[in-house]
Amino acid sequence: MKFYRDSIVNSYAQIFFSNHKWLAYLLLLASFIDPYLGVSGLIAAAASVFFAKWMGFNQESIRSGMYSYNSILVGFTIGVFYKFSLPFFGILLLASLLTMLITVCLSAFVAAYRIPFLSLPFMLGVWAILLGARGFKAIELSERGIYAINDLYSFWGPDMAKFMQEMALLKFPLLIDVYLKSMGAIFFQYNLLTGILMALGLLIYSRIAFSLSVLGFLTGYYFVQFFQGNMTELEYSYIGFNYILSSVALGGFFMVPSLRSYLLVMVSAALIALSISALGNFFYVFQLPIYSLPFSIVVMLMIYALNNRYSMNGLHMVQYQQYSPEKNLYTYHNRLERFKNDTYFHIHLPFYGEWFVSQAHEAAITHKDDWRFAFDFVIADETQKTFKSPGEEVTDFYCYNLPVLSPAAGYVVTLVDGIVDNAIGEVNLGENWGNAIVIKHSDFLYSKITHIKEASFKVKLGDYVKKGEVLASCGNSGRSPEPHIHFQVQSTPFVGAKTLKYPISYYVSKQNEKYTFHSFDYPLEGQTIFRINTTTLLKNNFDFVPGMTMDFAVDRDGEKSNVKWEVFVDSANQSYIFCHETQSLAYFVNNETLHYFTDFKGDKKSLLYYFYLGAHKILLGYYYELEVKDVLPIDGFFTGFSKVIQDFVAPFGIYLKTEYSAKFIEIDDPMSPSKIRISSSALVKIGENVKRKIEFYFVLNHSKNFTMTINEGKICTHVIRIA
């Protein structure tokens, strides 16, 4: 029964591209202002869900309402046109089945073109029923709309009839009146109460969607007025709901809300105004209504065209659908901020330990022109000397003969050996690069390491190497006056290839005993840097593998409870932690260097949500007082008036800020730790003013066992993981 309830309720929300329950229930309530339409729509939704499940279609698609929201609209249409009778209900069930089948077929067809089917199943289903019913005399046309108050009186009683009469007498400004009635016209009800309920539901669901609906409607209205179009269609038949639906679809659902998406809404509204006139004249010949056809055609054309662009040009398609314009926008900005420099293939430093960057990109000595995006690495002592006295032999240099590592997994495609090391101060200009290795990581992505020691290679041509695997030893061959590692990324497999600007995925720099974490950054000349080494205690505590269960004892200011989590992997190969008590999910990534969360769904008061905040980004290697910073999603963090205002202006600018930081504060034994302490915090800021602060303290005692303390204001929560 829960499946059927969710599927039917979600069908109503889908009409506005949502899965918001409050919106769905308000829309359901609004549909029953005209009880006959309400009953027709509800039966149509239930029938479509039943048929879809009975025929074995995808249950998640059924539950989302995707297969049934068009049937609701068909149900409304049949409820408007025909009298309730036994044949009526037979036609209603058949229409629901037909619309559902059209939906399934169209969804498969348009998927190949990456466009939505929108309300096309509704239009095709309605036309089929209206044309087919002309041949069946048992299907009688309804006259209920002529005496609407009498119908309300007979169904809801005198109080409702009187209330609706009073609503009809309210004098709203013309634009507001037409907007609200156009909103109600989506449900084939041309009264203020239905429009108000639907507009209220849209406002509660999304401030962006509501503002888009107003903008699109006003643009379409004034466009028709300016060009002296048929205002009767707008002010009496309320065809303007096409502007409302298209605005929500293009401005905030399929596109990330922005100033440009709002401009796109205005352009689309003008196109819809033209489409209403053109399609209306065409279908008048067949005595068929166009209803939402202009909305479907314009939006489908626009999305198909946008999918085939060469440049985003500020108009970004929603890649990860959140079913909310605000969530789409905030998720986009959050991921843009967090992962703007991320690369698909992670390139790491090609050595162990601390090294000094003697030349970085565009260095003055040899890194110039087509070879400017390269690095030279050496080892230097506290006085910046690269050798021990007397420094006359290659063996006097600290980096000589140290292992050179593979920066990422790949195949050895080029290998040059047999070139002897130079004497200190001399260079081999004839064999410029010296002994070298080139590794292919993907098409058009290669890394090259040169000046390698002769006969030190541990791999051969064609070998597959793993990230961090020892390749050879640092030498002094080629154009190299002293031992060093020359490292670059390039797009071709040749030793003399041009360089490619490509970031180092993760590394740490050190200055005055202070550590700084770098993520997808470029080492600077003069920096001391090193590859991140994972700490076993950290790695084990944040090693969440599928099938793992975790039990916690929670003490929230004296209120004790137990919580159970379990780790799963979804069909998209995304790992997540599932809380059995709250049905919440926290998606995460562990790439052997970092543990970080990517998304959260569920109860924002649950322990899992607080863990999602507190362990949002944890480095898996311990470095004293090293701080890892990140940003948190705005959605779910802010409430109240400030969030409402931010929602309205979010497409044009985000002034609410969230910050995350984590810092290592204690380790008992750097070589073999049994205890590590981490502090982290989540800040909510308006400008520079902190409005909310949550502090977290983690104590990792041994493998897969930790305690967490959460402090927010006067509330303190202690959590112990039960091993």
C-alpha positions in Angstrom: 0.0 0.0 0.0 2.9 2.4 0.7 4.2 1.8 -2.8 0.8 2.7 -4.3 0.4 5.7 -2.0 3.9 7.0 -2.9 3.4 6.4 -6.6 0.1 8.2 -6.7 1.2 11.1 -4.6 4.4 11.6 -6.5 2.4 11.7 -9.7 0.9 15.0 -8.7 4.2 16.5 -7.8 5.7 15.4 -11.2 3.3 17.8 -12.9 5.7 20.5 -11.6 8.8 18.4 -12.0 9.1 17.7 -8.3 9.1 14.9 -5.8 8.1 17.3 -2.9 5.4 15.7 -0.8 3.9 19.0 0.5 3.5 20.2 -3.1 1.9 16.9 -4.1 -0.7 17.0 -1.3 -1.6 20.6 -2.0 -2.0 19.8 -5.6 -4.1 16.8 -4.7 -6.3 19.0 -2.5 -6.5 21.6 -5.2 -7.8 19.1 -7.7 -10.7 18.3 -5.4 -12.1 21.9 -5.4 -14.0 20.4 -8.4 -14.7 17.0 -6.8 -15.6 15.4 -10.1 -12.2 16.3 -11.6 -10.5 15.3 -8.4 -12.1 11.9 -8.5 -11.3 11.4 -12.2 -7.7 12.4 -11.8 -7.2 10.2 -8.7 -8.7 7.2 -10.4 -6.6 7.8 -13.5 -3.4 8.0 -11.4 -4.2 4.8 -9.4 -5.2 2.9 -12.6 -1.9 3.9 -14.4 0.2 2.8 -11.4 -1.7 -0.5 -11.2 -1.4 -1.2 -14.9 2.3 -0.3 -14.9 3.1 -2.5 -11.9 0.9 -5.3 -13.2 2.7 -5.2 -16.6 6.1 -5.3 -14.8 7.6 -1.9 -15.6 10.5 -0.4 -13.6 9.2 0.0 -10.0 11.4 3.1 -9.3 10.0 4.8 -12.4 6.5 3.9 -11.3 7.1 5.1 -7.7 8.5 8.4 -9.0 5.2 9.1 -10.8 6.8 9.3 -14.2 4.4 6.8 -15.8 1.2 8.3 -14.2 1.3 12.1 -14.1 0.1 12.4 -17.7 -2.8 10.1 -16.9 -3.9 12.5 -14.2 -4.2 15.3 -16.7 -6.1 12.9 -19.1 -8.4 12.1 -16.1 -9.1 15.8 -15.5 -10.0 16.3 -19.2 -12.4 13.3 -19.3 -13.9 14.6 -16.0 -14.5 18.0 -17.6 -16.0 16.7 -20.9 -18.2 13.7 -19.9 -20.9 12.8 -17.4 -20.2 10.3 -14.7 -21.6 6.9 -15.6 -20.6 3.3 -15.9 -19.3 3.8 -19.5 -17.5 6.9 -18.2 -15.4 4.9 -15.8 -14.7 2.3 -18.4 -13.4 5.0 -20.8 -11.4 6.6 -17.9 -9.6 3.3 -17.2 -8.9 2.7 -20.8 -7.6 6.2 -21.2 -5.3 5.7 -18.2 -3.9 2.5 -19.7 -3.5 4.1 -23.1 -1.7 7.2 -21.7 0.6 5.0 -19.6 1.5 2.9 -22.6 2.2 6.1 -24.7 4.4 7.4 -21.8 6.4 4.2 -21.7 6.9 4.2 -25.5 7.7 7.9 -25.7 10.2 7.7 -22.8 12.1 5.0 -24.6 12.0 6.9 -27.9 13.1 10.4 -26.7 15.8 9.0 -24.5 17.9 8.4 -27.6 17.7 12.2 -28.2 18.3 13.2 -24.6 15.0 15.1 -24.4 12.0 14.7 -22.0 8.5 13.6 -23.2 6.8 16.2 -20.9 3.1 16.3 -21.5 3.0 14.7 -25.0 1.5 11.5 -23.7 -1.3 13.6 -22.2 -2.0 15.3 -25.5 -1.9 12.1 -27.5 -4.1 10.3 -25.0 -6.6 13.2 -24.9 -6.9 13.4 -28.6 -7.4 9.7 -28.9 -10.2 9.7 -26.4 -11.9 12.9 -27.7 -11.8 11.5 -31.3 -12.8 8.0 -30.3 -15.6 9.0 -27.9 -17.4 10.7 -30.8 -18.4 7.2 -32.1 -19.8 6.0 -28.7 -23.3 7.3 -27.8 -23.1 5.9 -24.2 -20.4 8.5 -23.5 -22.4 11.7 -22.8 -21.1 15.2 -22.7 -21.3 16.9 -19.3 -23.1 20.2 -18.6 -21.6 20.6 -15.1 -19.5 23.6 -15.9 -22.6 25.7 -16.7 -23.8 25.4 -13.1 -20.6 25.1 -11.3 -21.9 26.5 -8.0 -24.8 24.0 -8.0 -22.3 21.2 -8.5 -20.2 22.4 -5.5 -23.4 22.7 -3.4 -24.5 19.1 -4.2 -21.1 17.7 -3.4 -19.5 19.9 -0.7 -22.6 21.5 0.8 -23.8 25.1 1.2 -20.7 26.4 3.1 -18.3 25.5 0.3 -20.7 26.9 -2.3 -21.0 30.2 -0.4 -17.2 30.4 0.1 -16.5 29.9 -3.6 -19.1 32.6 -4.4 -17.3 35.0 -2.1 -13.9 34.0 -3.7 -15.4 34.8 -7.1 -16.3 38.3 -5.9 -12.8 39.1 -4.8 -11.3 41.9 -6.9 -7.6 41.0 -7.6 -5.7 43.1 -10.1 -6.2 41.7 -13.5 -2.7 40.3 -13.9 -2.8 38.5 -10.5 -6.3 37.2 -11.3 -5.3 35.8 -14.7 -2.1 34.4 -13.3 -3.9 32.5 -10.5 -6.6 31.3 -12.9 -4.0 30.2 -15.4 -2.3 28.2 -12.6 -5.7 26.6 -11.9 -6.2 25.9 -15.6 -3.4 23.3 -15.4 -6.0 21.3 -13.5 -8.9 22.5 -15.8 -10.3 24.6 -13.0 -10.8 28.3 -13.6 -11.3 29.5 -10.1 -9.1 31.5 -7.7 -9.1 29.0 -4.9 -7.5 26.3 -7.0 -5.0 28.7 -8.4 -4.1 30.0 -4.9 -3.6 26.5 -3.6 -1.4 25.5 -6.5 0.6 28.7 -6.4 1.0 28.3 -2.6 2.2 24.7 -3.1 4.7 25.9 -5.8 6.0 28.6 -3.4 6.5 26.2 -0.5 8.2 23.7 -2.8 10.5 26.3 -4.5 11.0 30.0 -4.4 12.9 29.8 -7.6 10.1 27.9 -9.4 7.5 30.3 -8.1 9.5 33.4 -9.3 10.1 31.7 -12.7 6.4 31.0 -13.1 5.6 34.7 -12.5 8.3 35.8 -14.8 7.3 33.5 -17.7 3.6 34.4 -17.3 4.3 38.1 -17.3 6.6 37.9 -20.3 4.0 35.9 -22.3 1.2 38.2 -21.3 2.9 41.4 -22.2 4.3 39.9 -25.4 0.7 39.1 -26.6 -0.5 42.5 -25.5 2.4 44.4 -27.2 1.8 42.6 -30.5 -2.0 42.9 -30.2 -2.5 39.2 -30.1 -5.7 37.4 -28.9 -6.0 38.4 -25.3 -9.2 36.3 -25.0 -7.0 33.1 -24.9 -5.2 34.5 -21.9 -7.9 36.3 -20.0 -10.8 33.9 -20.5 -9.4 30.5 -21.6 -6.3 30.9 -19.5 -3.9 29.2 -22.0 -1.2 31.1 -20.1 -0.4 28.0 -18.1 1.9 27.1 -20.9 4.1 30.0 -19.9 4.1 28.8 -16.3 5.1 25.2 -17.0 7.8 26.1 -19.5 9.3 28.6 -17.2 9.7 26.1 -14.3 11.0 23.5 -16.7 13.6 25.5 -18.5 14.5 28.0 -15.8 15.2 25.7 -12.9 14.6 22.0 -13.6 16.5 21.2 -16.8 18.8 24.2 -16.6 20.8 25.3 -13.5 19.0 28.5 -12.4 21.0 31.6 -13.3 20.5 35.1 -14.9 20.9 33.4 -18.3 18.3 30.8 -17.6 15.9 33.5 -16.6 16.6 35.3 -19.9 16.0 32.0 -21.6 12.6 31.7 -19.9 11.6 35.1 -21.3 12.7 34.1 -24.8 10.8 30.8 -24.5 7.7 32.6 -23.4 7.7 34.7 -26.5 8.1 31.5 -28.6 5.3 29.9 -26.8 3.0 32.9 -27.5 3.7 32.4 -31.2 3.2 28.6 -30.9 -0.2 29.1 -29.2 -1.4 31.2 -32.1 0.0 28.9 -34.8 -1.0 25.6 -33.2 -4.5 26.9 -32.2 -5.3 27.9 -35.8 -4.0 24.5 -37.1 -5.8 22.2 -34.6 -9.0 24.3 -34.8 -9.6 22.6 -38.2 -9.8 19.2 -36.4 -11.8 20.6 -33.5 -9.0 19.4 -31.1 -7.7 21.4 -28.1 -4.0 22.3 -27.9 -3.8 22.5 -24.1 -0.1 22.1 -23.1 1.2 21.3 -26.6 3.0 24.6 -27.1 4.8 24.1 -23.8 5.9 20.6 -24.8 7.1 21.5 -28.3 9.0 24.6 -27.3 10.7 23.0 -24.3 11.6 19.9 -26.2 13.1 21.9 -29.1 15.0 24.1 -26.7 16.5 21.2 -24.7 17.5 19.3 -27.9 19.2 22.4 -29.3 21.0 23.1 -26.0 22.2 19.5 -25.8 24.0 20.0 -29.2 26.0 23.1 -28.3 29.8 23.5 -28.6 29.9 25.8 -25.6 27.9 26.0 -22.3 28.1 29.8 -22.6 26.7 30.3 -19.0 23.7 28.0 -19.6 24.4 24.8 -17.8 22.2 21.7 -18.0 21.4 19.9 -14.8 23.6 16.8 -14.7 22.5 15.4 -11.4 18.7 15.9 -11.0 17.7 16.9 -7.5 14.0 17.6 -8.4 14.2 21.1 -6.9 15.6 24.3 -8.6 17.2 25.3 -5.3 18.9 22.0 -4.8 20.0 21.9 -8.5 21.6 25.3 -8.1 23.2 24.8 -4.7 24.5 21.4 -5.7 26.0 22.8 -8.9 27.7 25.6 -7.1 28.9 23.3 -4.3 30.4 20.8 -6.7 31.9 23.5 -8.9 33.6 25.0 -5.8 34.7 21.6 -4.4 35.8 19.9 -7.7 36.5 22.7 -10.1 40.1 21.6 -10.5 39.5 17.9 -10.4 40.8 15.8 -13.2 39.5 12.4 -14.3 42.9 10.8 -14.0 44.8 11.7 -10.9 48.5 12.4 -11.4 50.7 12.1 -8.2 54.3 13.1 -7.4 56.8 10.6 -8.7 58.8 10.1 -5.5 58.8 9.3 -1.8 59.7 11.8 0.9 60.4 15.5 0.9 61.7 17.1 -2.3 62.5 20.6 -3.3 61.0 22.2 -6.5 64.1 23.6 -8.2 62.2 24.5 -11.4 58.4 24.8 -11.8 56.2 25.9 -14.7 57.6 28.6 -16.9 61.0 28.6 -15.1 63.8 30.9 -16.2 66.4 28.2 -16.9 65.1 25.5 -19.2 61.3 25.3 -18.8 60.3 27.7 -21.6 58.1 27.8 -24.7 56.5 24.4 -25.6 58.3 22.8 -22.6 57.3 25.4 -20.0 54.8 23.1 -18.1 57.4 20.9 -16.4 58.9 20.4 -13.0 62.5 19.7 -11.7 62.7 18.1 -8.3 65.8 17.7 -6.0 66.4 17.0 -2.4 67.8 19.9 -0.3 68.9 20.2 3.3 68.0 23.0 5.7 70.7 25.3 4.1 69.2 24.6 0.6 72.3 22.6 -0.4 71.4 19.6 -2.6 74.6 17.6 -1.8 76.9 16.7 1.1 80.5 17.8 0.9 82.4 17.9 -1.3 79.7 17.7 -3.9 82.0 16.6 -6.7 80.5 13.1 -7.4 76.9 12.2 -8.3 76.8 10.0 -5.1 77.3 13.2 -3.0 73.8 14.4 -4.1 70.9 13.6 -1.8 68.5 12.5 -4.5 70.9 10.4 -6.5 69.8 6.7 -6.8 66.6 7.3 -4.9 63.5 5.5 -6.3 61.4 7.1 -9.0 57.7 6.2 -8.8 54.9 5.9 -11.3 52.6 9.0 -10.9 49.5 7.0 -11.9 48.5 3.6 -13.4 49.3 3.0 -17.1 51.4 1.3 -19.7 55.1 1.9 -20.4 55.0 3.1 -24.1 58.5 4.6 -24.4 61.7 3.7 -22.5 65.2 5.0 -23.2 68.2 3.5 -21.4 72.0 3.1 -21.9 73.0 6.7 -21.4 75.7 7.2 -18.8 75.4 9.7 -16.0 77.2 13.0 -16.4 80.0 14.1 -14.2 78.9 17.0 -12.0 78.8 20.3 -13.9 78.8 18.6 -17.3 75.8 18.1 -19.6 75.0 15.8 -22.5 73.4 18.1 -25.2 73.4 15.4 -27.8 71.1 13.1 -25.7 69.2 16.0 -24.1 66.6 14.0 -22.1 68.9 11.2 -21.0 67.4 8.0 -19.9 63.6 8.4 -19.9 60.3 6.7 -19.5 56.9 7.6 -20.8 53.7 6.1 -19.3 50.4 6.2 -21.1 47.5 6.8 -18.7 44.8 7.3 -21.3 44.4 8.5 -24.8 46.2 11.9 -25.1 47.4 11.7 -21.5 51.0 10.6 -20.8 53.6 11.4 -18.2 57.3 11.5 -18.7 60.2 11.2 -16.3 63.8 11.9 -17.5 67.5 12.1 -16.4 67.1 8.6 -14.9 70.1 6.5 -13.8 71.5 4.1 -16.4 70.4 0.4 -16.1 68.2 1.2 -13.1 64.8 0.4 -14.7 62.6 -2.0 -12.8 60.1 -2.2 -15.7 60.3 -2.8 -19.4 58.5 -1.6 -22.5 54.8 -2.6 -22.6 54.5 -3.3 -18.9 51.4 -2.2 -17.0 52.5 -0.2 -13.9 50.4 0.7 -10.8 50.3 4.1 -9.1 53.3 4.4 -6.8 55.2 1.5 -8.3 59.0 1.9 -8.4 60.1 2.5 -12.0 63.8 3.3 -11.8 66.3 5.4 -9.9 67.1 9.1 -10.0 70.2 9.8 -12.1 72.1 12.5 -13.9 71.9 11.5 -17.6 71.2 13.9 -20.5 71.1 17.7 -20.1 71.5 17.5 -16.4 74.4 19.3 -14.6 73.4 17.6 -11.3 71.1 14.7 -10.3 67.4 15.6 -10.3 64.0 14.3 -11.6 62.5 16.1 -14.6 58.7 15.4 -14.7 56.1 16.5 -17.1 52.6 15.6 -18.5 52.1 15.5 -22.3 49.6 14.5 -24.9 51.8 12.2 -27.0 54.1 9.3 -26.3 57.3 10.9 -27.6 60.3 11.7 -25.4 60.7 15.2 -26.9 56.9 16.0 -26.8 55.5 19.3 -25.8 54.3 19.7 -22.2 50.7 19.8 -21.1 49.5 21.9 -18.1 48.1 19.3 -15.7 47.7 19.6 -11.9 49.2 17.3 -9.3 46.2 15.6 -7.6 47.2 15.7 -3.9 50.4 16.8 -2.2 51.6 18.6 1.0 54.0 21.5 1.1 56.0 22.5 4.2 57.3 25.8 5.3 58.7 26.6 8.7 57.4 23.3 10.0 53.9 24.2 8.9 52.1 21.8 6.6 49.7 22.9 3.8 47.4 20.5 1.9 47.1 21.0 -1.9 44.4 19.5 -4.0 44.8 19.6 -7.8 47.4 22.3 -7.7 50.7 23.2 -9.2 53.9 23.1 -7.1 55.7 26.4 -7.0 59.4 26.9 -7.4 61.1 27.0 -4.1 58.6 24.9 -2.3 59.4 21.8 -0.3 56.7 19.2 -1.1 56.0 15.6 -0.6 53.7 12.8 -1.6 51.0 12.0 1.0 51.6 8.8 2.9 48.6 7.2 4.4 48.4 6.4 8.1 47.1 3.0 8.8 44.9 4.1 11.8 43.2 6.7 9.7 42.9 4.5 6.6 41.3 1.7 8.6 38.8 3.9 10.5 37.5 5.4 7.3 37.6 2.3 5.2 33.9 1.8 4.7 33.4 -1.3 2.4 30.1 -2.6 1.1 28.4 -4.9 3.5 30.0 -3.4 6.5 27.7 -2.6 9.5 28.5 -0.1 12.2 26.8 0.2 15.6 26.9 3.3 17.7 26.0 4.2 21.3 24.7 7.8 21.3 24.4 10.1 24.3 22.7 13.4 23.5 22.6 15.4 26.6 21.6 12.4 28.7 19.2 11.0 26.1 20.7 7.6 25.1 20.0 5.6 22.0 21.6 3.1 19.6 22.1 3.6 15.9 23.0 1.2 13.2 24.6 2.0 9.8 25.3 -0.2 6.8 27.5 0.4 3.7 26.0 -0.2 0.2 26.9 0.5 -3.4 24.2 1.6 -5.8 23.7 0.8 -9.5 25.8 3.7 -10.5 28.7 2.3 -8.4 28.4 5.0 -5.8 29.2 4.0 -2.2 26.9 5.2 0.6 26.3 4.7 4.3 22.7 3.9 5.1 21.1 4.6 8.5 18.5 2.0 9.4 16.8 4.2 12.0 16.2 7.3 9.9 16.4 5.8 6.3 19.1 8.4 5.5 21.9 8.0 3.0 25.4 9.7 2.9 27.3 9.2 -0.3 31.1 9.1 0.0 34.3 8.5 -1.9 37.6 7.0 -0.6 40.4 7.4 -3.1 43.1 6.1 -0.8 44.3 9.7 -0.1 41.1 11.3 1.0 37.8 10.2 2.5 35.1 12.7 1.5 31.3 12.9 1.3 29.5 13.9 -1.9 25.8 14.0 -1.0 23.3 13.4 1.7 19.6 12.4 1.5 17.3 12.1 4.5 16.9 13.4 8.0 19.0 16.5 8.7 18.8 15.8 12.5 20.2 12.3 12.3 23.6 11.1 13.6 24.5 10.2 10.0 24.0 13.8 8.9 26.2 15.1 11.7 28.9 12.5 10.7 28.5 13.7 7.1 29.2 17.2 8.3 32.0 16.4 10.8 33.9 14.0 8.5 33.1 15.8 5.3 36.7 15.7 4.1 39.4 13.7 6.0 43.0 13.3 4.8 44.1 9.7 5.3 47.7 10.7 6.2 48.6 12.4 9.5 50.4 15.7 9.5 50.4 17.7 12.7 48.1 20.7 12.5 47.6 20.3 8.8 44.2 21.8 8.0 41.9 20.5 5.2 39.3 23.0 4.1 36.1 22.5 2.1 32.6 24.0 1.5 29.3 22.5 2.5 26.0 22.5 0.6 23.8 25.4 1.6 20.6 23.4 1.2 19.6 21.9 4.5 22.0 24.0 6.5 20.0 27.3 6.5 16.4 27.7 7.6 14.0 30.6 8.2 13.7 34.0 6.6 17.4 34.2 5.5 17.1 31.0 3.5 13.8 32.1 1.8 15.4 35.4 0.7 18.5 33.5 -0.5 16.3 31.2 -2.5 14.7 34.1 -4.4 18.0 35.7 -5.3 20.2 32.6 -5.6 20.2 32.5 -9.4 21.9 36.0 -9.3 24.2 35.5 -6.4 24.8 33.4 -3.2 25.5 35.4 -0.1 25.0 32.6 2.4 28.3 30.8 3.0 29.2 27.5 4.6 32.7 26.5 5.5 34.3 23.2 6.7 37.7 22.6 8.1 39.4 19.6 9.7 42.7 19.6 11.6 45.0 16.9 13.1 45.7 17.8 16.7 47.3 14.8 18.3 49.1 11.5 17.6 50.6 9.3 20.3 53.2 7.6 18.1 54.0 8.9 14.5 55.5 5.6 13.5 52.9 3.2 14.9 50.0 5.3 16.3 47.2 3.8 18.5 45.5 7.1 19.0 44.8 10.1 16.8 42.7 13.1 17.5 41.0 15.2 14.9 39.0 18.4 15.3 36.6 19.7 12.6 34.0 22.4 12.3 31.1 23.5 10.1 30.4 27.2 9.9 27.3 29.0 8.6 28.0 32.6 7.6 26.2 35.6 6.2 29.0 37.7 4.8 31.6 37.5 7.6 29.1 37.0 10.4 29.0 33.4 11.8 25.3 32.4 12.3 25.8 28.8 13.2 28.8 26.7 14.3 29.1 23.0 14.9 32.3 21.6 16.4 33.4 18.0 16.1 36.1 16.0 17.9 37.1 12.6 16.7 39.3 10.2 18.7 40.6 7.2 16.8 41.7 4.6 19.3 42.4 1.5 17.1 41.3 0.0 13.9 37.7 0.7 13.0 36.9 2.1 16.4 36.4 5.8 17.2 34.5 8.3 19.3 32.9 11.5 18.1 31.8 14.5 20.2 29.4 17.0 18.6 29.1 20.5 20.2 26.5 22.9 18.9 25.7 25.7 21.3 24.7 24.2 24.6 23.9 20.8 23.1 26.7 18.1 23.4 26.4 14.7 21.8 28.9 11.8 22.5 29.1 9.0 20.1 31.0 5.7 20.6 31.4 3.3 17.7 31.0 -0.3 19.0 33.6 -2.5 17.4 
